Amino acid sequence: MDILAKKYANIIMSELDRKEEINLLKYLNWFKTALDINADFKKFVFSPAVPTTKKINVFEKISSTFKYEIPNVGFNLIANLVKNSKVKLLHKIIIEIENMLLKEDGFTRVKVKFANAPTDQQMAAVEHILENNYKLKPSVYIEVDKSIVAGFISMFDGKMLDASLQNVFASLEDIRIE
């Protein structure tokens, strides 16, 4: 699915100029967030009882309230993915488009998992580590994962920086065994 998401993102981005790319990303992010936080909207979008044309009409009415112009490719993409119930693919395409835009601006997308929502001070410390130790210009995406207990896990460019408490204990266990 990751390869398919990259192909979709590449095709979409090749058709748009910078302003259209940013507007499309705003629209897709809004759509993804609406699906994630509103169960009624998600039921409406993926209900087989609601015709796709009606769904598209609703999307067009909602998007007409936005202050920016949404490229037609956004409507077409959502229509096709909704029609085929491919919400996970939509999420991955949005992430790929975000990554492409970030790379154009010299940023690296970094996913950071915390046990709880981090404080501003914790975020500043993580960004400092990424900038100084890994020479990144990070764009941080936060995910809460209660299994971490303490510390954080950071993922970027296929690499993982594990500064979690579990990793510290595992390292100590390895030393003790040796």
C-alpha positions as CSV (number, residue, x, y, z in Angstrom):
1,M,0.0,0.0,0.0
2,D,2.9,2.3,0.7
3,I,4.1,2.0,-2.9
4,L,0.6,2.7,-4.2
5,A,0.4,5.8,-2.0
6,K,3.7,7.1,-3.3
7,K,2.6,6.6,-6.9
8,Y,-0.7,8.4,-6.3
9,A,1.2,11.3,-4.6
10,N,3.7,11.6,-7.4
11,I,1.1,11.7,-10.0
12,I,-1.0,14.2,-8.1
13,M,2.0,16.5,-7.4
14,S,3.2,16.4,-10.9
15,E,-0.1,18.0,-12.0
16,L,-0.1,20.9,-9.6
17,D,1.8,24.2,-8.9
18,R,3.0,25.0,-5.4
19,K,-0.1,27.0,-4.3
20,E,-2.4,24.2,-5.6
21,E,-0.3,21.6,-3.7
22,I,-0.6,23.4,-0.4
23,N,-4.4,23.9,-0.9
24,L,-4.8,20.3,-1.8
25,L,-2.9,19.2,1.3
26,K,-5.0,21.5,3.5
27,Y,-8.2,20.0,2.1
28,L,-7.0,16.4,2.4
29,N,-5.8,17.0,5.9
30,W,-9.2,18.5,6.8
31,F,-10.9,15.5,5.3
32,K,-8.7,13.0,7.1
33,T,-9.2,14.8,10.4
34,A,-12.9,14.9,9.9
35,L,-13.0,11.1,9.4
36,D,-10.7,10.5,12.4
37,I,-12.7,12.6,14.9
38,N,-16.3,12.5,13.7
39,A,-17.9,9.0,13.7
40,D,-21.1,10.3,12.0
41,F,-19.1,11.8,9.1
42,K,-17.2,8.6,8.7
43,K,-20.4,6.5,8.6
44,F,-21.8,8.9,6.0
45,V,-18.7,8.7,3.9
46,F,-18.4,4.9,3.9
47,S,-22.1,4.0,4.0
48,P,-23.0,1.9,0.9
49,A,-26.5,3.2,1.2
50,V,-25.5,6.8,0.4
51,P,-24.8,7.3,-3.4
52,T,-21.3,8.5,-4.3
53,T,-22.8,11.5,-6.2
54,K,-24.6,12.6,-3.0
55,K,-21.3,12.3,-1.0
56,I,-19.4,14.4,-3.6
57,N,-22.2,17.1,-3.5
58,V,-21.7,17.3,0.3
59,F,-17.9,17.5,-0.1
60,E,-18.3,20.3,-2.6
61,K,-20.7,22.2,-0.4
62,I,-18.3,21.8,2.6
63,S,-15.2,22.8,0.6
64,S,-17.0,25.9,-0.8
65,T,-16.7,27.3,2.7
66,F,-12.9,27.1,2.6
67,K,-11.0,30.3,1.9
68,Y,-8.8,28.7,-0.7
69,E,-9.4,27.0,-4.1
70,I,-9.2,23.3,-4.0
71,P,-7.8,21.6,-7.1
72,N,-10.2,19.2,-8.9
73,V,-7.7,16.4,-8.4
74,G,-8.6,16.6,-4.7
75,F,-12.3,16.0,-5.4
76,N,-11.4,13.2,-7.8
77,L,-9.0,11.5,-5.4
78,I,-11.5,11.6,-2.5
79,A,-14.4,10.4,-4.7
80,N,-12.4,7.4,-5.9
81,L,-11.1,6.4,-2.5
82,V,-14.5,6.9,-0.8
83,K,-16.2,4.9,-3.6
84,N,-13.8,2.1,-2.9
85,S,-13.7,2.5,0.9
86,K,-9.9,3.1,0.9
87,V,-9.5,5.4,3.9
88,K,-6.1,3.9,4.9
89,L,-4.8,4.6,1.5
90,L,-6.1,8.2,1.7
91,H,-4.1,8.6,5.0
92,K,-1.0,7.3,3.4
93,I,-1.3,9.5,0.3
94,I,-1.7,12.5,2.5
95,I,1.5,11.6,4.4
96,E,3.3,11.1,1.1
97,I,2.2,14.5,-0.2
98,E,3.3,16.1,3.1
99,N,6.7,14.4,2.9
100,M,7.1,15.7,-0.7
101,L,6.3,19.2,0.3
102,L,8.5,19.1,3.3
103,K,11.5,17.8,1.3
104,E,11.0,20.6,-1.2
105,D,11.5,23.0,1.7
106,G,14.5,21.1,3.1
107,F,12.6,19.6,6.0
108,T,12.5,15.9,7.1
109,R,9.2,14.5,8.5
110,V,9.9,13.0,11.9
111,K,7.3,10.9,13.8
112,V,7.9,11.1,17.5
113,K,6.0,8.8,19.9
114,F,5.5,9.8,23.5
115,A,3.6,8.1,26.4
116,N,1.6,11.3,26.9
117,A,1.3,14.6,25.0
118,P,4.7,16.3,25.3
119,T,5.3,19.7,26.9
120,D,6.8,22.5,24.9
121,Q,10.1,21.9,26.8
122,Q,10.1,18.2,25.8
123,M,9.4,19.0,22.2
124,A,12.3,21.6,22.2
125,A,14.6,19.0,23.6
126,V,13.7,16.4,21.0
127,E,14.0,18.9,18.1
128,H,17.4,20.0,19.5
129,I,18.6,16.3,19.5
130,L,17.4,15.8,15.9
131,E,18.9,19.1,14.7
132,N,22.3,18.7,16.4
133,N,22.9,15.0,16.4
134,Y,21.3,14.1,13.1
135,K,21.6,17.4,11.2
136,L,17.9,17.4,10.4
137,K,15.5,20.3,9.9
138,P,12.6,18.4,11.5
139,S,8.9,18.7,10.9
140,V,7.6,16.8,13.9
141,Y,4.5,14.7,13.9
142,I,3.5,13.6,17.4
143,E,1.9,10.3,18.3
144,V,0.8,9.2,21.8
145,D,1.6,5.6,22.7
146,K,0.9,4.6,26.3
147,S,3.2,1.5,26.0
148,I,6.2,3.8,26.0
149,V,5.9,4.6,29.7
150,A,8.7,7.3,29.6
151,G,11.0,8.9,27.1
152,F,10.3,8.9,23.3
153,I,10.8,7.0,20.1
154,S,11.6,9.0,17.0
155,M,11.3,7.7,13.4
156,F,12.7,9.4,10.2
157,D,14.1,8.4,6.9
158,G,13.9,4.7,7.7
159,K,15.8,5.2,11.0
160,M,14.7,4.9,14.6
161,L,16.0,6.8,17.6
162,D,14.7,4.9,20.7
163,A,15.1,7.0,23.9
164,S,12.3,5.2,25.7
165,L,12.6,3.8,29.2
166,Q,12.1,0.3,27.9
167,N,15.1,0.6,25.7
168,V,17.2,1.9,28.6
169,F,16.2,-1.2,30.6
170,A,16.9,-3.5,27.7
171,S,20.4,-2.0,27.3
172,L,21.0,-2.4,31.0
173,E,19.8,-6.0,30.8
174,D,22.2,-6.7,27.9
175,I,25.1,-5.2,30.0
176,R,24.2,-7.3,33.0
177,I,24.0,-10.5,31.0
178,E,27.4,-9.9,29.5
